[in-house]
Amino acid sequence: MELEQARKRAEELRVIIEKNNRLYYDQDAPELEDFEYDALNRELKQLEAEYPALVTAASPTQHVGGTASSKFTKVTHAVKMESLQDAFSFDELREFDARVRDAGVKPEYVVEAKIDGLSVSLEYRMGQLVRGSTRGDGVVGEDVTENILTLRDIPHALSLLCRGAGHLKYFYTVGLHSLNCAREAASRGWSDRLVLACLLHDASEAYLSDIIRPVKVHLSNYLEIEDQIMSVIWQHFHLELTSEEHKKWKQIDDEILDSELKEMFSGEAERIPVPLRSTPDFSKHPYEEVEAEFITLAKGLLK
């Protein structure tokens, strides 16, 4: 294809894509199926890659989403919200995997059906939800905090977020994991001091969002901050634990995780978990119930 032909086709694609961006993001009335829209975007990206002179700042390949609605207060994102990258062949998936491994990461993948929905940015301060905003064009979105607060699946505190970065069969919070750890410690006849340590061992996640272990090991700065926060929490509750006591709560943390993997993670059905003294509660609970039970147990142990 000659440059002028490519220029003409790129302009045609931009008009179609921008029209459908407005229909999809601003009017909630899409005319194209997802795969049709993705194919057009892909064609435009390929043209711009082959002919860099065609790239412009206004091209839909250079931004995401629609514009912020005038019905809501506008929010400028602290970090630009990007869109997910598409892959249309096994070769492209292999290329993605190679790039990840070249970056020094040994990935573990979770594959699931694509669910279409609305992207939101959730902002927590001191562990509490303070604002929710739409992606908009990636730079400026809409403040939808009041709407977000009506959704029961979006917790008002980080420690009540879904465990395992959401890669579970159903909603299971960090708070319920901690309760299961504390119950196991009590079933083993451990002291109230150690039961409390098991209850609080993930309390840093009231301030830091939960990150799964295979990823966390590569984030040295995250681990340092997590340790600093936990050090303050242990001191606040007068839990100056010995190295042996730290080993004990970490053991229960690992063993409860073992049971969680079998119960809630795809591909782990054949796992044989370590036998426990208690029966972990893996049933679904509204986060308000978990919060109330956590507080009740903590108050009892602190008397």
C-alpha positions in Angstrom: 0.0 0.0 0.0 1.3 3.4 -1.0 1.6 6.2 1.6 -1.4 8.2 0.2 -3.6 5.1 0.2 -2.6 4.4 3.7 -3.3 8.0 4.7 -6.8 7.8 3.2 -7.6 4.5 4.9 -6.3 5.8 8.2 -8.6 8.8 8.1 -11.5 6.5 7.2 -10.7 4.3 10.2 -10.4 7.2 12.6 -13.8 8.6 11.6 -15.5 5.2 12.2 -13.6 4.5 15.4 -14.2 7.9 16.9 -17.9 7.7 16.0 -18.2 4.3 17.8 -16.2 5.6 20.8 -18.9 8.3 21.2 -21.7 5.8 20.8 -20.1 3.2 23.2 -18.7 5.4 25.9 -20.8 8.5 25.9 -24.2 7.3 24.7 -24.2 3.6 25.7 -25.5 2.7 22.2 -22.8 0.8 20.3 -23.4 -0.1 16.7 -20.4 -2.5 16.3 -19.7 -5.8 18.0 -16.6 -5.9 20.1 -14.6 -8.0 17.7 -15.5 -5.6 14.8 -14.4 -2.6 16.7 -11.2 -4.3 17.9 -10.4 -5.3 14.3 -10.7 -1.7 13.1 -8.5 -0.5 15.9 -6.0 -3.1 15.1 -5.9 -2.2 11.4 -5.3 1.5 12.3 -2.5 0.6 14.7 -0.8 -1.5 12.0 -1.1 1.3 9.5 0.4 3.8 11.9 3.2 1.3 12.8 4.0 0.8 9.1 3.8 4.6 8.3 4.8 6.5 11.5 4.2 9.8 9.7 0.4 9.0 9.9 0.4 9.1 13.7 -1.3 12.2 15.2 -2.0 13.1 18.8 -5.7 13.1 18.0 -5.7 9.5 16.7 -7.9 7.1 18.7 -4.8 4.9 19.1 -3.3 7.6 21.3 -6.1 7.8 23.8 -8.8 5.5 25.3 -12.5 5.7 26.1 -14.8 8.6 25.6 -15.2 12.1 27.2 -16.3 12.9 30.7 -20.0 13.5 31.0 -21.2 17.0 32.0 -23.7 15.3 34.3 -20.9 14.4 36.7 -18.0 16.3 38.3 -14.8 15.8 36.3 -11.9 14.0 37.9 -8.3 14.2 36.6 -6.6 10.8 37.2 -3.4 10.8 39.2 -2.2 8.0 36.9 -3.5 7.7 33.3 -6.0 4.8 33.0 -5.0 2.7 30.0 -7.1 0.1 28.1 -6.2 -3.6 27.9 -4.1 -4.8 25.0 -5.8 -7.3 22.6 -4.4 -10.5 21.2 -6.0 -12.3 18.3 -3.7 -15.3 17.8 -1.6 -17.8 19.7 1.5 -16.3 18.2 0.6 -12.9 19.8 0.0 -14.6 23.1 3.5 -16.3 22.9 5.0 -12.9 22.0 3.4 -11.4 25.1 4.7 -14.2 27.3 8.2 -13.7 25.9 8.1 -10.0 26.7 7.0 -10.8 30.3 9.7 -13.3 30.7 12.3 -11.0 29.2 11.4 -8.5 31.9 12.5 -11.1 34.5 9.1 -12.3 35.6 8.0 -16.0 35.8 4.3 -15.5 35.2 1.3 -17.6 36.3 -1.7 -17.1 34.1 -5.5 -17.2 34.8 -7.6 -17.6 31.7 -11.3 -16.7 31.8 -14.1 -15.5 29.5 -13.9 -11.8 28.7 -16.5 -9.8 30.7 -17.5 -6.5 29.2 -18.1 -3.7 31.8 -17.3 -0.3 33.0 -13.8 0.5 34.3 -13.5 2.5 37.5 -10.7 4.0 39.5 -11.2 3.4 43.3 -9.2 5.7 45.6 -8.6 4.7 49.2 -7.0 6.9 51.9 -5.9 5.4 55.2 -7.6 2.3 54.0 -11.0 3.9 53.4 -12.8 4.4 50.1 -13.0 8.1 49.3 -13.7 8.3 45.6 -14.7 6.3 42.6 -14.3 7.6 39.0 -14.9 6.4 35.5 -12.0 6.0 33.0 -13.3 8.7 30.6 -10.6 9.4 28.1 -8.0 8.0 30.4 -6.9 11.4 31.7 -10.2 12.9 32.8 -13.1 10.8 34.1 -16.3 11.3 36.0 -16.8 11.3 39.8 -19.3 8.5 40.5 -18.6 8.0 44.2 -22.2 8.1 45.2 -23.1 5.4 42.7 -20.1 3.3 43.7 -21.1 3.4 47.4 -24.5 1.7 46.6 -22.7 -1.4 45.1 -22.3 -4.1 47.8 -19.5 -5.8 45.9 -17.2 -2.7 46.3 -15.9 -2.6 49.9 -15.5 0.7 51.8 -12.2 -0.6 53.2 -9.2 -2.2 51.6 -9.1 -5.1 54.1 -12.5 -6.1 52.9 -11.5 -6.4 49.3 -11.5 -9.8 47.5 -8.5 -12.0 48.4 -6.2 -13.3 45.7 -6.5 -10.1 43.6 -10.0 -11.3 42.6 -8.8 -14.6 40.9 -11.3 -16.6 42.9 -14.5 -18.5 42.1 -16.5 -16.1 44.4 -16.0 -13.1 46.6 -13.8 -14.0 49.6 -12.2 -11.2 51.7 -8.9 -10.7 53.3 -10.9 -10.1 56.5 -12.5 -13.6 56.3 -9.1 -15.2 55.7 -7.8 -13.6 58.8 -10.8 -14.8 60.8 -10.2 -18.3 59.6 -6.6 -18.1 60.7 -7.6 -16.9 64.1 -10.2 -19.7 64.5 -7.5 -22.3 63.6 -5.1 -20.8 66.1 -7.8 -21.0 68.8 -8.6 -24.6 67.8 -5.0 -25.5 68.4 -5.2 -24.1 71.9 -2.9 -21.2 71.3 -2.9 -18.2 73.6 -5.1 -15.2 73.0 -1.9 -13.3 72.1 -1.2 -15.7 69.2 -4.9 -15.8 68.1 -4.8 -12.0 67.9 -1.6 -12.2 65.9 -3.3 -14.5 63.4 -6.3 -12.2 63.2 -4.1 -9.1 62.6 -1.3 -10.6 60.4 -2.8 -9.1 57.2 -3.7 -5.8 58.8 -1.3 -4.0 56.5 -3.8 -4.6 53.7 -6.0 -2.0 55.4 -3.4 0.4 53.9 -2.0 -1.5 51.0 -4.0 -3.3 48.4 -3.6 -7.1 48.4 -1.0 -8.4 46.0 -0.8 -12.2 45.3 2.4 -13.9 46.5 3.9 -14.8 43.0 3.9 -11.1 42.2 4.7 -9.7 45.6 8.1 -11.5 45.7 9.3 -9.3 42.9 8.3 -6.1 44.6 11.0 -5.4 47.1 9.7 -1.9 47.9 6.2 -3.2 48.5 7.6 -5.8 50.9 9.6 -3.2 52.8 6.5 -0.9 53.2 4.4 -3.9 54.3 6.9 -4.8 57.0 7.1 -1.2 58.2 3.3 -1.0 58.5 3.1 -4.4 60.3 5.8 -3.3 62.7 3.7 -0.3 63.7 0.6 -2.5 64.1 2.4 -5.1 66.2 3.7 -2.3 68.5 0.3 -0.6 68.7 -1.4 -3.8 70.0 1.6 -4.6 72.2 2.5 -7.7 70.2 6.3 -7.8 70.4 6.4 -11.3 68.9 9.4 -13.6 69.1 10.8 -15.2 65.9 9.1 -18.5 67.0 5.8 -16.8 67.4 6.1 -15.2 63.9 6.8 -18.7 62.5 3.6 -19.9 64.1 1.2 -17.4 62.6 2.9 -17.7 59.2 2.4 -21.4 59.4 -1.3 -21.0 59.9 -1.4 -18.4 57.1 0.2 -20.9 54.7 -2.1 -23.8 55.8 -5.3 -21.8 55.4 -4.1 -20.6 52.0 -3.5 -24.2 51.1 -7.2 -24.9 51.8 -8.3 -21.8 50.0 -6.4 -22.8 46.8 -8.2 -26.1 46.7 -11.6 -24.6 47.4 -11.6 -21.5 45.3 -8.9 -21.5 42.6 -9.5 -23.1 39.2 -7.1 -26.0 38.5 -6.5 -26.8 42.2 -9.2 -29.4 42.8 -6.7 -32.2 43.1 -4.6 -30.4 45.7 -4.4 -32.2 49.1 -4.3 -29.5 51.8 -2.7 -29.8 55.2 -5.2 -31.1 57.7 -6.6 -28.4 60.0 -8.1 -28.5 63.5 -10.9 -26.2 62.5 -13.2 -26.0 59.5 -12.5 -22.8 57.5 -15.5 -20.8 56.5 -15.4 -20.4 52.7 -19.0 -19.4 52.3 -20.1 -16.1 50.9 -20.7 -13.3 53.3 -21.5 -9.6 52.8 -18.4 -7.6 53.8 -20.5 -5.9 56.5 -20.9 -9.2 58.3 -17.2 -10.0 58.1 -16.3 -6.5 59.4 -18.6 -6.9 62.4 -17.3 -10.4 63.3 -13.7 -9.2 62.9 -14.3 -6.3 65.3 -16.1 -8.4 67.8 -13.4 -11.0 68.0 -10.6 -8.4 68.1 -12.3 -6.6 71.1 -12.7 -9.9 72.9 -9.0 -10.8 72.5 -7.9 -7.3 73.5 -9.7 -7.3 76.9 
